[in-house]
Amino acid sequence: MFIPLQWIVDWLTYKLFSLQAGTLLADSINYFIFDTLKIIILLAVIIFIVAIIRSYLPPARIKKILARKNKYISYILAALLGTITPFCSCSAVPLFLGFVEAGVPLGVTFSFLIASPMVNEIAVILLLGMFGWKITALYIFSGLIIAIISGIIIDRLKTEKLLLPIGQGSGKTKLELIENWPDRLKYARDYSLNIIKKVWPYIIIGVGLGALIHGYAPADLLVNYAGVDKWYAVPLAVIIGIPLYSNAAGIIPLVSALTEKGVAMGSALAFMMSVTALSLPEFMILKRVMKNKLIFIFAGVVGLGILVTGILFNLILG
């Protein structure tokens, strides 16, 4: 879907700006322009679609589905819902906001937010083809466990007070006043514009930092310092992965290349999980709707889960 956009960005980078293809500066500029436009387009489209869907699903209905008496079932349902929604860490945020506004418990919404980019059908298919069913099954199971346990921990910490008001405008942008299709379209348009206006500066900052790391981080950093014999391989993989941004489909070929060069499977998968489930652009968007403390809690809990999973993978797979 984004191939035409990549052509335009390549033309801007290499023709209009006259940057030499393959250089660190050109790679960083190309990455920055493409990912900024891609994230904004994805957010606008997904927020609009989610707003239309929400106009048919009253908050009470959404809450009834995900906010069950048995919270553990709610966490499992949210994580499973995340696995069938093929979103990256940034484009999963609109649904996360919708769940919060619907009154779904915060921990349950985080289970969705974590599972959606970390485990999806595209990643499963690619992993199955490259590494076989055992690695794929371990990946799915560990991703769901991280999402569920992280949601439970965040819920137990009582972090609702760390959310910031999102705001939905006034008049017919309120869900209870929507009665016909023109009003639904107007609500979706206004809601989308409202969110995009608030988060676009954070997208630019986040992608800019990611582009800097993407272009100038040594390509063989993981290969040189995350070998099978290194005790610090998994922590290093997680630390390197968090500032980067990609979806599972985009990062799995790199995981395959890393394992072929000698990086332990657990370290490579920890790197992939940290790239897909946690990213600077995602943090920048979430910064608009939650306090820094909650972002640190979210990143810390998920990062710790990925760290433990990577170590266990290395022990199991030898």
LOBA-834295 format. One record per residue (C-alpha): x, y, z; residue in three letters; residue number from 1. Coordinates in Angstrom, 2 decimals, m for minus. Layout:
N
SITE        x        y        z    r    k
SITE        X        Y        Z  ala  NUM
...
END
This chain:
318
SITE        x        y        z    r    k
SITE     0.00     0.00     0.00  met    1
SITE     2.87     2.36     0.75  phe    2
SITE     4.99     1.53    m2.32  ile    3
SITE     3.84     4.71    m4.17  pro    4
SITE     4.67     6.75    m1.07  leu    5
SITE     8.15     5.19    m0.99  gln    6
SITE     8.64     6.17    m4.64  trp    7
SITE     7.74     9.77    m3.84  ile    8
SITE    10.02     9.84    m0.79  val    9
SITE    12.88     8.32    m2.82  asp   10
SITE    12.40    11.02    m5.46  trp   11
SITE    12.44    13.76    m2.82  leu   12
SITE    15.52    12.33    m1.12  thr   13
SITE    17.69    11.40    m4.08  tyr   14
SITE    16.47    13.72    m6.85  lys   15
SITE    15.09    16.89    m5.28  leu   16
SITE    17.50    16.98    m2.31  phe   17
SITE    20.33    15.44    m4.41  ser   18
SITE    21.46    13.14    m1.58  leu   19
SITE    23.66    10.19    m2.42  gln   20
SITE    21.83     6.87    m2.04  ala   21
SITE    23.41     4.55     0.52  gly   22
SITE    24.92     7.30     2.69  thr   23
SITE    24.00     7.60     6.36  leu   24
SITE    22.49    11.07     5.87  leu   25
SITE    20.37     9.97     2.90  ala   26
SITE    19.15     6.86     4.74  asp   27
SITE    18.17     8.92     7.78  ser   28
SITE    16.36    11.60     5.74  ile   29
SITE    14.55     8.98     3.66  asn   30
SITE    13.51     7.06     6.79  tyr   31
SITE    12.32    10.25     8.51  phe   32
SITE    10.15    11.50     5.63  ile   33
SITE     8.66     8.08     4.81  phe   34
SITE     7.86     7.03     8.37  asp   35
SITE     6.47    10.43     9.37  thr   36
SITE     4.07    10.45     6.42  leu   37
SITE     3.22     6.76     6.86  lys   38
SITE     2.39     7.11    10.56  ile   39
SITE     0.27    10.24    10.04  ile   40
SITE    m1.64     8.60     7.15  ile   41
SITE    m2.15     5.39     9.13  leu   42
SITE    m3.30     7.28    12.20  leu   43
SITE    m5.72     9.45    10.23  ala   44
SITE    m7.26     6.47     8.40  val   45
SITE    m7.42     4.19    11.43  ile   46
SITE    m8.77     6.89    13.76  ile   47
SITE   m11.45     7.73    11.20  phe   48
SITE   m12.47     4.06    10.80  ile   49
SITE   m12.40     3.47    14.56  val   50
SITE   m14.56     6.57    15.09  ala   51
SITE   m17.13     5.27    12.58  ile   52
SITE   m17.17     1.85    14.28  ile   53
SITE   m17.47     3.46    17.71  arg   54
SITE   m20.50     5.43    16.52  ser   55
SITE   m22.27     2.07    16.08  tyr   56
SITE   m20.90     0.60    19.31  leu   57
SITE   m21.96     2.59    22.37  pro   58
SITE   m19.29     2.83    25.10  pro   59
SITE   m21.44     0.64    27.32  ala   60
SITE   m21.33    m2.16    24.70  arg   61
SITE   m17.55    m2.02    24.37  ile   62
SITE   m17.18    m1.97    28.12  lys   63
SITE   m19.48    m4.97    28.45  lys   64
SITE   m17.38    m6.98    26.00  ile   65
SITE   m13.97    m6.25    27.52  leu   66
SITE   m14.72    m5.22    31.10  ala   67
SITE   m16.04    m8.51    32.46  arg   68
SITE   m16.48    m9.48    36.09  lys   69
SITE   m13.59   m11.90    35.74  asn   70
SITE   m10.79    m9.51    34.85  lys   71
SITE    m8.45   m12.29    33.80  tyr   72
SITE   m10.82   m13.19    30.97  ile   73
SITE   m10.81    m9.51    29.97  ser   74
SITE    m7.01    m9.49    29.73  tyr   75
SITE    m7.04   m12.66    27.62  ile   76
SITE    m9.75   m11.28    25.30  leu   77
SITE    m7.91    m7.97    24.88  ala   78
SITE    m4.62    m9.73    24.11  ala   79
SITE    m6.31   m12.07    21.61  leu   80
SITE    m8.03    m9.09    19.98  leu   81
SITE    m4.60    m7.49    19.66  gly   82
SITE    m3.20   m10.52    17.84  thr   83
SITE    m5.82   m10.31    15.08  ile   84
SITE    m5.40    m6.57    14.50  thr   85
SITE    m2.33    m6.06    12.27  pro   86
SITE    m1.29    m2.68    13.67  phe   87
SITE     2.14    m1.28    14.42  cys   88
SITE     2.81     0.25    17.85  ser   89
SITE     1.68     3.71    16.69  cys   90
SITE    m1.45     2.76    14.75  ser   91
SITE    m2.74     0.65    17.67  ala   92
SITE    m3.00     3.81    19.79  val   93
SITE    m6.39     5.01    18.38  pro   94
SITE    m8.11     1.79    19.46  leu   95
SITE    m6.36     2.07    22.81  phe   96
SITE    m7.83     5.58    23.21  leu   97
SITE   m11.26     4.33    22.20  gly   98
SITE   m11.15     1.60    24.86  phe   99
SITE   m10.07     4.11    27.51  val  100
SITE   m12.90     6.48    26.60  glu  101
SITE   m15.37     3.60    26.68  ala  102
SITE   m14.47     2.91    30.30  gly  103
SITE   m12.55    m0.33    29.74  val  104
SITE   m10.11    m0.91    32.66  pro  105
SITE    m6.72     0.60    31.89  leu  106
SITE    m4.80    m2.63    32.40  gly  107
SITE    m7.03    m4.40    29.88  val  108
SITE    m6.45    m1.66    27.27  thr  109
SITE    m2.70    m1.99    27.77  phe  110
SITE    m2.94    m5.74    27.14  ser  111
SITE    m4.40    m4.87    23.73  phe  112
SITE    m1.85    m2.12    23.07  leu  113
SITE     1.04    m4.51    23.77  ile  114
SITE    m0.30    m7.57    21.92  ala  115
SITE    m1.42    m5.77    18.76  ser  116
SITE     2.01    m4.78    17.38  pro  117
SITE     3.93    m7.63    19.02  met  118
SITE     1.89   m10.59    17.72  val  119
SITE    m0.08   m10.53    14.47  asn  120
SITE    m0.92   m12.88    11.63  glu  121
SITE     1.69   m11.44     9.26  ile  122
SITE     4.46   m12.03    11.79  ala  123
SITE     3.19   m15.55    12.46  val  124
SITE     3.22   m16.45     8.75  ile  125
SITE     6.73   m15.06     8.22  leu  126
SITE     8.10   m16.72    11.35  leu  127
SITE     6.53   m20.03    10.38  leu  128
SITE     8.18   m19.90     6.97  gly  129
SITE    11.60   m18.87     8.28  met  130
SITE    11.95   m20.68    11.60  phe  131
SITE     9.29   m23.42    11.78  gly  132
SITE     6.33   m24.06    14.04  trp  133
SITE     8.21   m24.47    17.36  lys  134
SITE     9.76   m20.99    17.27  ile  135
SITE     6.47   m19.55    16.01  thr  136
SITE     4.46   m21.20    18.81  ala  137
SITE     6.93   m19.97    21.45  leu  138
SITE     6.76   m16.47    19.98  tyr  139
SITE     2.92   m16.37    20.03  ile  140
SITE     2.71   m17.80    23.55  phe  141
SITE     5.36   m15.48    24.98  ser  142
SITE     3.82   m12.42    23.29  gly  143
SITE     0.39   m13.17    24.75  leu  144
SITE     1.85   m13.84    28.21  ile  145
SITE     3.79   m10.55    28.17  ile  146
SITE     0.65    m8.63    27.11  ala  147
SITE    m1.59   m10.28    29.72  ile  148
SITE     0.84   m10.07    32.66  ile  149
SITE     1.86    m6.50    31.79  ser  150
SITE    m1.80    m5.46    31.74  gly  151
SITE    m2.40    m7.10    35.12  ile  152
SITE     0.63    m5.37    36.67  ile  153
SITE    m0.35    m1.95    35.28  ile  154
SITE    m3.89    m2.45    36.62  asp  155
SITE    m2.60    m3.43    40.08  arg  156
SITE    m0.49    m0.25    40.20  leu  157
SITE    m3.71     1.86    39.98  lys  158
SITE    m2.37     4.15    37.25  thr  159
SITE    m5.69     5.66    36.06  glu  160
SITE    m4.77     8.97    37.70  lys  161
SITE    m1.80     9.23    35.34  leu  162
SITE    m4.03     9.56    32.26  leu  163
SITE    m4.54    13.00    30.72  leu  164
SITE    m7.94    14.19    29.39  pro  165
SITE    m8.25    13.53    25.66  ile  166
SITE   m11.22    15.73    24.84  gly  167
SITE   m13.66    15.17    22.02  gln  168
SITE   m14.86    18.67    21.20  gly  169
SITE   m18.49    19.54    21.51  ser  170
SITE   m21.80    19.48    19.72  gly  171
SITE   m22.40    16.54    17.39  lys  172
SITE   m18.97    15.04    17.93  thr  173
SITE   m20.43    13.51    21.09  lys  174
SITE   m21.42     9.92    20.57  leu  175
SITE   m24.80    10.24    22.20  glu  176
SITE   m25.97    12.83    19.63  leu  177
SITE   m25.13    10.77    16.52  ile  178
SITE   m28.27     9.61    14.74  glu  179
SITE   m27.52     9.40    11.00  asn  180
SITE   m24.72     8.73     8.51  trp  181
SITE   m23.78    12.41     7.79  pro  182
SITE   m23.41    12.97    11.53  asp  183
SITE   m21.23     9.86    11.82  arg  184
SITE   m18.92    11.13     9.07  leu  185
SITE   m18.74    14.56    10.68  lys  186
SITE   m17.99    13.01    14.07  tyr  187
SITE   m15.27    10.79    12.58  ala  188
SITE   m13.72    13.73    10.69  arg  189
SITE   m13.73    16.05    13.70  asp  190
SITE   m12.45    13.37    16.06  tyr  191
SITE    m9.63    12.40    13.65  ser  192
SITE    m8.53    15.99    13.12  leu  193
SITE    m8.67    16.65    16.86  asn  194
SITE    m6.35    13.75    17.67  ile  195
SITE    m3.94    14.38    14.75  ile  196
SITE    m3.60    18.07    15.70  lys  197
SITE    m2.60    17.06    19.20  lys  198
SITE    m0.11    14.30    18.39  val  199
SITE     1.66    15.37    15.15  trp  200
SITE     4.52    17.24    16.90  pro  201
SITE     5.23    14.15    19.00  tyr  202
SITE     5.23    11.97    15.88  ile  203
SITE     7.84    14.19    14.24  ile  204
SITE    10.05    14.20    17.35  ile  205
SITE     9.77    10.44    17.82  gly  206
SITE    10.40     9.53    14.19  val  207
SITE    13.24    12.07    14.04  gly  208
SITE    15.02    10.37    16.91  leu  209
SITE    14.32     6.98    15.37  gly  210
SITE    15.70     8.15    12.01  ala  211
SITE    18.88     9.38    13.69  leu  212
SITE    19.42     6.00    15.31  ile  213
SITE    18.35     4.15    12.16  his  214
SITE    20.87     5.94     9.97  gly  215
SITE    23.84     6.25    12.30  tyr  216
SITE    23.68     3.20    14.57  ala  217
SITE    26.33     0.67    13.48  pro  218
SITE    24.70    m2.01    11.34  ala  219
SITE    26.63    m4.84    13.00  asp  220
SITE    26.17    m3.65    16.59  leu  221
SITE    23.98    m6.60    17.58  leu  222
SITE    26.14    m9.06    15.66  val  223
SITE    29.32    m7.87    17.39  asn  224
SITE    27.98    m7.59    20.93  tyr  225
SITE    25.01    m9.96    21.15  ala  226
SITE    26.56   m13.29    20.29  gly  227
SITE    25.50   m16.56    21.84  val  228
SITE    28.30   m16.45    24.41  asp  229
SITE    27.51   m12.94    25.74  lys  230
SITE    25.61   m12.79    29.07  trp  231
SITE    24.45    m9.24    28.31  tyr  232
SITE    23.15   m10.11    24.81  ala  233
SITE    19.43    m9.96    25.65  val  234
SITE    19.52    m6.70    27.67  pro  235
SITE    21.55    m5.09    24.89  leu  236
SITE    19.09    m6.32    22.25  ala  237
SITE    16.18    m4.79    24.18  val  238
SITE    18.00    m1.48    24.75  ile  239
SITE    18.88    m1.20    21.06  ile  240
SITE    15.41    m2.22    19.91  gly  241
SITE    13.26     0.17    21.95  ile  242
SITE    14.31     3.44    20.21  pro  243
SITE    13.75     1.92    16.76  leu  244
SITE    10.41     1.73    14.98  tyr  245
SITE     9.02    m0.93    12.65  ser  246
SITE     6.22    m3.47    12.40  asn  247
SITE     6.73    m7.20    12.81  ala  248
SITE     6.66    m7.86     9.06  ala  249
SITE     9.42    m5.33     8.50  gly  250
SITE    11.71    m6.54    11.28  ile  251
SITE    11.45   m10.35    10.89  ile  252
SITE    13.78   m10.50     7.82  pro  253
SITE    16.37    m8.66     9.93  leu  254
SITE    15.89   m11.20    12.72  val  255
SITE    16.59   m13.98    10.22  ser  256
SITE    19.77   m12.23     9.08  ala  257
SITE    20.91   m11.69    12.68  leu  258
SITE    20.47   m15.36    13.61  thr  259
SITE    22.38   m16.40    10.51  glu  260
SITE    25.28   m14.18    11.62  lys  261
SITE    25.45   m15.78    15.07  gly  262
SITE    23.03   m13.81    17.24  val  263
SITE    21.21   m16.13    19.66  ala  264
SITE    17.54   m16.75    18.82  met  265
SITE    16.34   m15.40    22.17  gly  266
SITE    18.36   m12.22    21.71  ser  267
SITE    17.08   m11.76    18.15  ala  268
SITE    13.45   m12.28    19.19  leu  269
SITE    13.87    m9.95    22.19  ala  270
SITE    15.19    m7.35    19.74  phe  271
SITE    12.16    m7.89    17.47  met  272
SITE     9.66    m7.68    20.34  met  273
SITE    11.20    m4.48    21.70  ser  274
SITE    11.14    m2.86    18.23  val  275
SITE     7.51    m3.78    17.57  thr  276
SITE     5.93    m3.40    21.02  ala  277
SITE     7.84    m0.32    22.19  leu  278
SITE     8.99     2.62    20.07  ser  279
SITE     9.85     6.30    20.44  leu  280
SITE     7.09     7.43    18.04  pro  281
SITE     4.59     5.46    20.13  glu  282
SITE     5.87     7.09    23.34  phe  283
SITE     5.58    10.54    21.74  met  284
SITE     1.94     9.90    20.80  ile  285
SITE     1.10     8.43    24.22  leu  286
SITE     2.74    11.45    25.86  lys  287
SITE    m0.24    13.49    24.71  arg  288
SITE    m2.70    11.29    26.61  val  289
SITE    m0.75    10.13    29.67  met  290
SITE     1.84    11.40    32.10  lys  291
SITE     5.51    10.51    31.72  asn  292
SITE     5.36     8.29    34.79  lys  293
SITE     2.79     6.01    33.14  leu  294
SITE     4.85     5.82    29.95  ile  295
SITE     7.90     4.78    32.02  phe  296
SITE     5.80     2.17    33.85  ile  297
SITE     4.47     0.84    30.56  phe  298
SITE     7.92     0.67    28.96  ala  299
SITE     9.51    m0.79    32.10  gly  300
SITE     6.95    m3.55    32.62  val  301
SITE     6.90    m4.59    28.96  val  302
SITE    10.68    m4.27    28.62  gly  303
SITE    11.19    m6.51    31.65  leu  304
SITE     8.78    m9.08    30.20  gly  305
SITE    10.67    m9.09    26.90  ile  306
SITE    13.99    m9.38    28.74  leu  307
SITE    12.85   m12.43    30.71  val  308
SITE    11.35   m13.99    27.55  thr  309
SITE    14.58   m13.51    25.59  gly  310
SITE    16.65   m15.11    28.34  ile  311
SITE    14.24   m18.07    28.56  leu  312
SITE    14.34   m18.49    24.78  phe  313
SITE    18.14   m18.66    24.87  asn  314
SITE    18.05   m21.24    27.66  leu  315
SITE    15.37   m23.38    25.98  ile  316
SITE    16.83   m23.24    22.49  leu  317
SITE    20.41   m23.51    23.68  gly  318
END
